[in-house]
Amino acid sequence: MKISVNVKPNAKQVKIERVNESHFLIRVKEKPQEGKANRAVIKALAEYFGIPQADVVLVRGQSSKEKIFEIKTDK
């Protein structure tokens, strides 16, 4: 399943808001430097869906606040 994510880096706490079925707003504490915020988003999504981090793949938006992730839920 592919989801759209808007990322807000430098937040005071990690928070995931589900806007609709395929769109999320995620706040992370990390700064958007050297992929730190992306890794924090992957960790947050893995915890949210209860899957390993390896099953969360950044498809598009490496350096953008708007990203597309693929969530691999079926094995």
Secondary structure, 3 states (H helix, E strand, C coil): CEEEEEEECCCCCCEEEEEECCEEEEECCCCCCCCHHHHHHHHHHHHHHCCCHHHEEEEECCCCCEEEEEECCCC
